[in-house]
Amino acid sequence: MKRLTIITVVVLSACLVALPAFAADTNLAAKSTLQSILKSGKLRVGMEPGYLPFEMQDKQSKIVGFDVDMAKLMAKEMGVKLELVPTAWDGIIGSLITNKFDIIMSGMTVTQQRNLKVNFADPYIIVGQTILISKKLEGTIKSYKDLNNKKYTVTSKLGTTGEQAVKKHIPRANYKSYETEPEAALEVINGRADAFVYDLPYCVVFYAQKGAGKLVFLDKPFTFEPLGWALKQGDPDFLNWVNNFLAQAKGDGSYDKIYNKWITGTDWIKDVQ
């Protein structure tokens, strides 16, 4: 009897110790962004329209693109409405942290520095930095290494991994940053810069739209850059759901359909020119 009593006391004590932990887990789940989305009936997605082909405005000023279609699919699977929240790039992480929206889906490269502030879902596409150079430098500039000279002016967009790549891999070049991708790329066409460095998908589109005969496209990426959707830290339930959503979309063909439309295909270009 005494042994049974001791065992019973030990078991009851363990249960009492576990109760606070169980309550904490329950509270964490209740506070998840996922529960907030389901309760409000709305998925709020932060993005900066202007990064072709991930998010941009068409001729009717409607936001379209790869990330937009993935966001639509995400909202559909949740059974909620989608709200796109256009946000300037330099404040997009801060806006997520302060709950201006629920998730960033805006062609954001996963970096260790950004990961200190936000959580990233599994990468949904891999891109890298490529180069559009002035036609006059054809044959002279064959890779990013050839641009590493103070006599060359290289452009990219402010606050992006394109800018980081220039500073890291082409530090001797004269670097100029711009608020938007088109501004930076047009500097090369207009003869005020020698090269534009940016992600492969964007350079493919810009070259097709405006660069043929005016630019030379060095299309072999010289960096490795996974893109991921960003979520607030401390929310394992939402992160788990988003990762499972992505895996399912890739498994059932939904992802491939969207990828082929925006990344492989070019029919959409006529609707945004």
C-alpha positions in Angstrom: 0.0 0.0 0.0 2.8 2.4 0.9 4.5 1.7 -2.5 1.3 2.3 -4.4 0.7 5.5 -2.5 4.2 6.8 -3.3 3.8 6.0 -7.0 0.4 7.7 -7.1 1.9 10.8 -5.5 4.7 10.9 -8.0 2.3 10.5 -10.9 0.0 13.2 -9.6 3.0 15.6 -9.0 4.2 15.0 -12.6 0.7 15.8 -13.9 0.6 19.0 -11.9 4.0 20.1 -13.2 2.9 19.4 -16.8 -0.3 21.5 -16.5 1.4 24.9 -16.8 3.3 23.7 -19.9 0.1 22.5 -21.5 -1.6 25.7 -20.7 1.3 27.7 -22.2 1.1 25.7 -25.4 -2.6 26.2 -25.6 -2.1 30.0 -25.2 0.5 30.0 -27.9 -1.8 28.3 -30.3 -4.6 30.7 -29.5 -2.4 33.7 -30.2 -1.3 32.3 -33.6 -1.7 34.5 -36.7 -3.4 31.5 -38.2 -6.3 31.8 -35.6 -6.5 35.6 -36.2 -6.9 35.0 -39.9 -9.6 32.4 -39.5 -11.4 34.6 -37.0 -11.3 37.7 -39.2 -12.0 35.8 -42.4 -9.2 37.7 -44.1 -5.6 36.9 -45.1 -3.6 40.2 -45.3 -0.5 39.9 -47.5 2.2 42.6 -47.6 4.1 43.1 -50.9 5.7 45.8 -52.9 4.2 45.8 -56.4 7.0 46.4 -58.9 9.1 43.2 -58.8 8.4 41.5 -62.1 7.1 38.8 -62.4 6.3 38.3 -58.7 4.1 41.3 -58.0 3.3 44.2 -60.3 0.5 46.3 -61.7 -1.2 45.5 -65.0 -2.7 48.0 -67.4 -5.8 48.3 -65.2 -3.7 49.0 -62.1 -4.5 45.6 -60.7 -1.8 43.8 -58.8 -0.8 40.6 -60.5 2.1 38.1 -60.5 3.5 34.9 -59.2 3.2 35.8 -55.5 -0.3 37.1 -56.0 -1.5 33.9 -57.5 0.1 31.9 -54.7 -1.6 34.2 -52.2 -4.9 33.7 -53.8 -4.5 29.9 -53.6 -3.4 30.3 -49.9 -6.5 32.3 -49.1 -8.7 29.8 -50.9 -7.3 26.9 -49.0 -7.9 28.8 -45.7 -11.5 29.6 -46.8 -10.9 33.4 -46.3 -10.8 36.5 -48.4 -7.5 37.9 -49.6 -6.3 41.5 -48.9 -3.2 42.7 -50.7 -1.3 45.4 -48.8 1.1 47.4 -51.0 4.1 48.4 -48.9 7.4 50.2 -49.6 10.3 47.8 -49.5 12.4 49.6 -46.9 9.6 49.3 -44.4 8.1 46.0 -45.2 9.6 43.9 -42.4 8.8 46.6 -39.8 5.2 46.6 -41.1 4.9 42.8 -40.6 6.3 43.0 -37.1 3.8 45.8 -36.2 0.9 43.7 -37.6 0.1 45.8 -40.6 -0.4 42.4 -42.4 -0.1 38.7 -41.7 2.7 37.6 -44.1 5.2 39.0 -46.6 4.9 37.4 -50.1 7.0 39.7 -52.2 10.0 37.9 -53.7 12.0 38.3 -50.6 15.4 36.6 -50.5 16.1 34.6 -47.4 19.2 36.1 -45.6 20.6 35.5 -42.2 20.2 39.2 -41.4 16.5 39.2 -42.2 16.1 35.9 -40.4 17.1 37.6 -37.2 13.9 39.7 -37.4 11.4 37.3 -39.1 10.8 33.6 -39.7 10.9 32.3 -43.2 8.8 29.5 -44.6 10.6 26.9 -46.8 12.0 28.5 -50.0 9.4 28.5 -52.8 11.9 29.4 -55.6 15.6 29.7 -56.1 17.0 32.7 -58.0 20.4 34.5 -58.2 21.9 37.8 -59.3 22.5 38.3 -63.0 23.7 41.3 -65.0 22.5 43.5 -67.9 25.4 45.4 -69.4 25.6 48.2 -72.0 25.8 47.0 -75.6 29.1 48.9 -76.0 30.7 46.6 -73.4 29.8 43.4 -75.3 32.8 41.1 -75.3 34.7 43.3 -72.8 32.5 42.4 -69.8 32.0 38.6 -69.6 31.3 38.2 -65.9 30.8 40.2 -62.7 34.5 40.0 -62.1 35.2 42.2 -65.1 33.1 44.9 -63.6 35.2 45.2 -60.5 36.9 48.4 -61.5 36.3 52.0 -60.5 35.9 53.0 -64.1 32.6 51.2 -64.3 29.3 52.4 -62.9 26.9 49.6 -61.6 23.3 50.1 -60.5 20.7 48.2 -58.5 17.7 48.8 -56.3 18.2 50.2 -52.9 18.0 47.8 -50.0 18.0 44.6 -52.1 20.2 41.6 -52.4 21.2 43.0 -55.8 22.8 45.9 -53.9 24.4 43.6 -51.4 25.8 41.5 -54.3 27.4 44.5 -55.9 29.0 45.7 -52.6 30.3 42.2 -51.8 31.4 40.9 -55.2 32.1 44.1 -57.2 33.3 46.5 -54.4 35.6 48.5 -56.6 32.9 49.6 -59.1 31.2 52.9 -58.8 27.8 51.9 -57.3 24.5 53.8 -57.6 21.3 52.7 -55.9 17.7 53.6 -57.0 14.3 53.4 -55.5 12.9 51.1 -58.2 14.2 48.4 -60.5 13.2 50.2 -63.8 15.0 53.4 -62.7 18.2 51.5 -62.1 18.0 49.4 -65.3 17.1 52.4 -67.5 20.3 54.1 -66.4 22.2 51.5 -68.5 20.0 52.0 -71.5 20.4 55.7 -71.3 24.1 55.6 -71.1 24.5 56.8 -67.6 25.7 53.4 -66.2 27.5 50.4 -67.5 25.7 47.6 -65.8 22.5 46.7 -63.8 22.6 43.8 -61.3 19.4 42.1 -60.2 17.6 38.8 -59.8 17.3 36.5 -62.8 13.5 36.6 -63.2 13.4 40.4 -63.3 16.3 40.7 -65.7 14.7 38.2 -68.1 11.5 40.3 -68.2 13.3 43.7 -68.5 15.5 42.4 -71.3 12.5 41.0 -73.2 10.6 44.3 -72.7 13.2 47.0 -73.3 16.7 45.6 -73.6 16.9 43.7 -76.9 19.5 45.4 -79.1 20.4 47.8 -76.3 21.7 45.6 -73.6 23.7 42.3 -73.3 22.3 39.8 -70.8 24.8 37.9 -68.7 22.2 35.4 -67.6 24.3 33.0 -65.5 23.6 33.8 -61.8 26.6 34.5 -59.7 24.9 34.2 -56.4 22.6 31.6 -54.8 19.4 33.1 -53.4 16.3 31.3 -52.1 13.1 33.3 -52.0 10.8 32.7 -49.0 7.6 34.1 -47.5 8.2 35.9 -44.2 6.2 35.5 -41.0 6.4 37.0 -37.5 8.7 35.2 -35.1 7.2 33.0 -32.3 4.4 31.6 -34.4 5.1 27.8 -35.1 1.5 27.0 -35.9 1.3 29.5 -38.8 4.8 28.5 -40.0 3.7 24.9 -40.0 0.6 25.6 -42.0 2.4 27.7 -44.6 5.1 25.0 -45.1 2.4 22.3 -45.5 0.5 24.5 -47.9 3.6 24.9 -50.1 4.4 21.2 -50.0 0.8 20.4 -51.0 0.8 23.0 -53.9 4.0 21.6 -55.2 2.7 18.0 -55.0 -0.7 18.5 -56.6 0.4 20.6 -59.6 -1.0 23.9 -58.4 2.5 25.4 -58.0 3.7 24.2 -61.4 0.7 25.8 -63.1 1.5 29.2 -61.5 5.2 28.8 -62.2 4.7 28.0 -65.8 2.4 31.0 -66.2 4.7 33.6 -64.6 8.3 32.3 -64.7 8.5 30.1 -67.8 5.8 31.8 -69.8 5.8 35.3 -71.2 2.2 35.8 -72.4 1.5 38.0 -69.4 4.1 40.7 -70.4 1.7 42.3 -73.0 -0.8 42.9 -70.1 1.7 44.9 -68.0 3.5 47.0 -70.7 
